[in-house]
Amino acid sequence: MDYAILPIAQEHIDGFHAALDRVARERKYLLYLEAPSLEKTREFILGNIRDRNPQYVAVSGERVIGWCDVVRNPREASRHCGILGIAVVPEHRGQGVGRRLMTTVIDAAWARDFTRIELGVREDNLTAIALYRNLGFAIEGVRRKAIRIDGQYEDVVTMALLKENGA
Ligand SMILES: CC(C)(COP(=O)(O)OP(=O)(O)OC[C@H]1O[C@@H](n2cnc3c(N)ncnc32)[C@H](O)[C@@H]1OP(=O)(O)O)[C@@H](O)C(=O)NCCC(=O)NCCS
C-alpha cells in the first residue's frame, strides 16, 4: 500500500474529520462515539498548527487513513506534557501505519521540548496497549469505570513515555 506520513495541514481537515468519525462510530476504541462537528475539528487542527503541537496524518491518494497527535498541556508547570491520540482506519490496520505514525510524532514531540507523553487506552484494546509498550510506554494506572457505553462500564489504562525512556 502506497501512503505518506505528512504534518497535518488545512487541506486534511475534511479527511481527518471523516476518518475520526469512522473510527469513533466503531465504538470500541476511542472516547468519542462520533466525531465532533466539522467546525470543532477545524478549530482543533488549526490550534495544533498554530501551537506547533505535533500532528501527522497518513495519506493514501487523497484519503486520510490515519493520524497521530500530541497536544500540549496548557498549564505552566505541565507544559512539558502532551496527550497522544492515534488511530488508523479499519482496512489499513496491521500494516505498520500506526507504528510509523507513532514514531514520527514521538520524535517530533521530543524535538519540540516535550519530555513526557501521556495517553489513556480502553482496557480491551490489547493491540494498542502492545504497541505502546513496545515503544517504551509504561502503565501508570487505571481509571476505573471511566467509560460507560450502552450501560457497560470499562476501565481506562493510563500510560506514559518519558523522553529518556523512549524506544
Ligand atoms: C492501535 C492502532 C493505531 C495500531 O495501528 P496499526 O497500523 O494497526 O498497527 P501496526 O500495523 O503499526 O502494528 C503495531 C503493532 O501492533 C501489532 N498488531 C497489529 N495488529 C494487531 C492485531 N490485530 N493483533 C495483535 N497485534 C497487532 C503489530 O504486531 C505491531 O507490533 P510491533 O510493535 O511489533 O510493531 C490501530 O490498530 C487502530 O487504529 N486501532 C483503532 C483505534 C485505536 O485503538 N486507537 C488508539 C486508541 S488509545
The ligand as an SDF file (V2000), in Angstrom:
LIG
                    3D

 48 50  0  0  0  0  0  0  0  0999 V2000
   -3.8920    0.7820   17.5380 C   0  0  0  0  0  0  0  0  0  0  0  0
   -3.6330    1.1530   16.0850 C   0  0  0  0  0  0  0  0  0  0  0  0
   -3.4570    2.6500   15.9680 C   0  0  0  0  0  0  0  0  0  0  0  0
   -2.3180    0.4750   15.6420 C   0  0  0  0  0  0  0  0  0  0  0  0
   -2.0800    0.8300   14.2990 O   0  0  0  0  0  0  0  0  0  0  0  0
   -1.8020   -0.2910   13.1720 P   0  0  0  0  0  0  0  0  0  0  0  0
   -1.4230    0.3830   11.9450 O   0  0  0  0  0  0  0  0  0  0  0  0
   -2.9520   -1.2240   13.1480 O   0  0  0  0  0  0  0  0  0  0  0  0
   -0.5750   -1.0380   13.8600 O   0  0  0  0  0  0  0  0  0  0  0  0
    0.7640   -1.5530   13.1570 P   0  0  0  0  0  0  0  0  0  0  0  0
    0.4410   -2.3520   11.9500 O   0  0  0  0  0  0  0  0  0  0  0  0
    1.7140   -0.4230   13.0340 O   0  0  0  0  0  0  0  0  0  0  0  0
    1.2530   -2.5480   14.2550 O   0  0  0  0  0  0  0  0  0  0  0  0
    1.6250   -2.0700   15.5280 C   0  0  0  0  0  0  0  0  0  0  0  0
    1.8560   -3.2340   16.4330 C   0  0  0  0  0  0  0  0  0  0  0  0
    0.6220   -3.8380   16.7600 O   0  0  0  0  0  0  0  0  0  0  0  0
    0.6850   -5.2270   16.4730 C   0  0  0  0  0  0  0  0  0  0  0  0
   -0.5750   -5.5770   15.8720 N   0  0  0  0  0  0  0  0  0  0  0  0
   -1.1320   -5.0400   14.7670 C   0  0  0  0  0  0  0  0  0  0  0  0
   -2.3330   -5.5930   14.5360 N   0  0  0  0  0  0  0  0  0  0  0  0
   -2.5140   -6.4830   15.5330 C   0  0  0  0  0  0  0  0  0  0  0  0
   -3.5570   -7.3860   15.8760 C   0  0  0  0  0  0  0  0  0  0  0  0
   -4.6620   -7.4740   15.1230 N   0  0  0  0  0  0  0  0  0  0  0  0
   -3.4120   -8.1460   16.9800 N   0  0  0  0  0  0  0  0  0  0  0  0
   -2.2910   -8.0500   17.7440 C   0  0  0  0  0  0  0  0  0  0  0  0
   -1.2830   -7.2200   17.4870 N   0  0  0  0  0  0  0  0  0  0  0  0
   -1.3970   -6.4590   16.3910 C   0  0  0  0  0  0  0  0  0  0  0  0
    1.7890   -5.4140   15.4760 C   0  0  0  0  0  0  0  0  0  0  0  0
    2.3880   -6.6690   15.6800 O   0  0  0  0  0  0  0  0  0  0  0  0
    2.7100   -4.2840   15.7740 C   0  0  0  0  0  0  0  0  0  0  0  0
    3.6560   -4.6590   16.7110 O   0  0  0  0  0  0  0  0  0  0  0  0
    5.1110   -4.0070   16.7130 P   0  0  0  0  0  0  0  0  0  0  0  0
    5.1780   -3.2460   17.9890 O   0  0  0  0  0  0  0  0  0  0  0  0
    5.9810   -5.1910   16.6520 O   0  0  0  0  0  0  0  0  0  0  0  0
    5.2410   -3.0990   15.5260 O   0  0  0  0  0  0  0  0  0  0  0  0
   -4.7790    0.6750   15.1500 C   0  0  0  0  0  0  0  0  0  0  0  0
   -4.9430   -0.6990   15.2840 O   0  0  0  0  0  0  0  0  0  0  0  0
   -6.0880    1.4040   15.3610 C   0  0  0  0  0  0  0  0  0  0  0  0
   -6.3350    2.4390   14.7800 O   0  0  0  0  0  0  0  0  0  0  0  0
   -6.9790    0.8610   16.1950 N   0  0  0  0  0  0  0  0  0  0  0  0
   -8.2770    1.5100   16.4040 C   0  0  0  0  0  0  0  0  0  0  0  0
   -8.1570    2.8900   17.0230 C   0  0  0  0  0  0  0  0  0  0  0  0
   -7.3670    2.8280   18.3100 C   0  0  0  0  0  0  0  0  0  0  0  0
   -7.3780    1.8340   19.0280 O   0  0  0  0  0  0  0  0  0  0  0  0
   -6.6900    3.9270   18.6490 N   0  0  0  0  0  0  0  0  0  0  0  0
   -5.9550    4.0160   19.9010 C   0  0  0  0  0  0  0  0  0  0  0  0
   -6.8540    4.4550   20.9920 C   0  0  0  0  0  0  0  0  0  0  0  0
   -5.9670    4.5910   22.5500 S   0  0  0  0  0  0  0  0  0  0  0  0
  1  2  1  0
  2  3  1  0
  2  4  1  0
  2 36  1  0
  4  5  1  0
  5  6  1  0
  6  7  2  0
  6  8  1  0
  6  9  1  0
  9 10  1  0
 10 11  2  0
 10 12  1  0
 10 13  1  0
 13 14  1  0
 14 15  1  0
 15 16  1  0
 15 30  1  0
 16 17  1  0
 17 18  1  0
 17 28  1  0
 18 19  1  0
 18 27  1  0
 19 20  2  0
 20 21  1  0
 21 22  1  0
 21 27  2  0
 22 23  1  0
 22 24  2  0
 24 25  1  0
 25 26  2  0
 26 27  1  0
 28 29  1  0
 28 30  1  0
 30 31  1  0
 31 32  1  0
 32 33  2  0
 32 34  1  0
 32 35  1  0
 36 37  1  0
 36 38  1  0
 38 39  2  0
 38 40  1  0
 40 41  1  0
 41 42  1  0
 42 43  1  0
 43 44  2  0
 43 45  1  0
 45 46  1  0
 46 47  1  0
 47 48  1  0
M  END
$$$$
